[in-house]
Amino acid sequence: MVCCACSVDLKSQIVVLVVHLISAGLSKTVAAQKARNSNRWAIAGFLFGPLGLIAAVGMPDRHQIVYLRYLAEQQGYQPRHACGGQKGETDA
């Protein structure tokens, strides 16, 4: 005989699993659109659920970063350091 507590526990586990699978798929899609490693973000979405999805949405878009740097350089922007912004290296 199956007890009611066991069936409720199984239902809640299935709901959590489905939510995490959906979060993994959405995280992978968002990461791919932002030029990030989509497989790693899918794993993060699966492990952390909606929190992984929120983190993927919050990541900056690499395409936008490259485009903004291109626009800045076209307007005459000069990096502070000769190596492209990293400290510790000098002009040689």
C-alpha positions as CSV (number, residue, x, y, z in Angstrom):
1,M,0.0,0.0,0.0
2,V,1.4,3.4,-1.0
3,C,1.1,6.1,1.6
4,C,0.0,9.7,0.7
5,A,3.2,11.3,2.0
6,C,5.3,9.2,-0.4
7,S,3.2,10.2,-3.4
8,V,3.3,13.9,-2.5
9,D,7.1,13.7,-2.1
10,L,7.4,12.0,-5.5
11,K,5.2,14.7,-7.1
12,S,7.3,17.5,-5.6
13,Q,10.5,15.9,-6.8
14,I,9.1,15.6,-10.3
15,V,8.1,19.3,-10.3
16,V,11.5,20.4,-9.1
17,L,13.2,18.2,-11.8
18,V,11.0,19.7,-14.5
19,V,11.7,23.3,-13.3
20,H,15.4,22.6,-13.3
21,L,15.3,21.1,-16.8
22,I,13.4,24.1,-18.1
23,S,15.9,26.4,-16.4
24,A,18.8,24.5,-18.0
25,G,17.3,24.8,-21.5
26,L,16.6,28.5,-21.1
27,S,20.0,29.2,-19.6
28,K,21.7,27.4,-22.5
29,T,19.7,29.5,-25.0
30,V,20.4,32.8,-23.3
31,A,24.1,32.0,-23.0
32,A,24.3,31.1,-26.7
33,Q,22.7,34.4,-27.6
34,K,25.2,36.3,-25.4
35,A,28.2,34.4,-27.0
36,R,29.0,32.5,-23.7
37,N,29.7,28.8,-23.1
38,S,26.2,27.4,-23.5
39,N,27.0,23.9,-22.1
40,R,28.4,25.3,-18.9
41,W,25.4,27.6,-18.4
42,A,23.0,24.7,-19.1
43,I,24.7,22.8,-16.3
44,A,24.5,25.8,-14.0
45,G,20.8,26.2,-14.9
46,F,20.2,22.5,-14.1
47,L,22.1,22.6,-10.8
48,F,20.8,25.9,-9.5
49,G,17.4,26.1,-11.2
50,P,16.0,29.6,-11.6
51,L,19.0,31.1,-9.9
52,G,21.2,29.8,-12.7
53,L,18.9,31.3,-15.3
54,I,18.9,34.7,-13.5
55,A,22.7,34.6,-13.5
56,A,22.8,33.8,-17.2
57,V,20.5,36.7,-18.0
58,G,22.6,39.0,-15.9
59,M,25.9,38.2,-17.8
60,P,27.0,40.9,-20.2
61,D,26.7,40.3,-23.9
62,R,30.1,39.7,-25.6
63,H,28.9,40.9,-28.9
64,Q,27.9,44.2,-27.4
65,I,31.2,44.6,-25.6
66,V,33.2,44.1,-28.8
67,Y,30.9,46.5,-30.7
68,L,31.2,49.2,-28.0
69,R,35.0,48.9,-28.0
70,Y,35.0,49.3,-31.8
71,L,32.8,52.4,-31.5
72,A,35.0,53.9,-28.8
73,E,38.2,53.3,-30.9
74,Q,36.6,54.9,-33.9
75,Q,35.9,58.0,-31.7
76,G,39.6,58.2,-30.8
77,Y,39.6,56.3,-27.5
78,Q,43.1,55.3,-26.4
79,P,43.6,52.6,-23.7
80,R,45.4,53.8,-20.6
81,H,48.0,51.0,-21.0
82,A,49.8,50.0,-24.2
83,C,48.8,46.3,-23.7
84,G,45.1,47.0,-24.0
85,G,44.2,47.8,-20.4
86,Q,46.2,45.4,-18.3
87,K,48.5,46.8,-15.6
88,G,52.0,45.8,-15.0
89,E,53.4,45.8,-18.5
90,T,55.3,48.8,-20.0
91,D,56.0,50.0,-23.5
92,A,59.1,48.3,-24.9
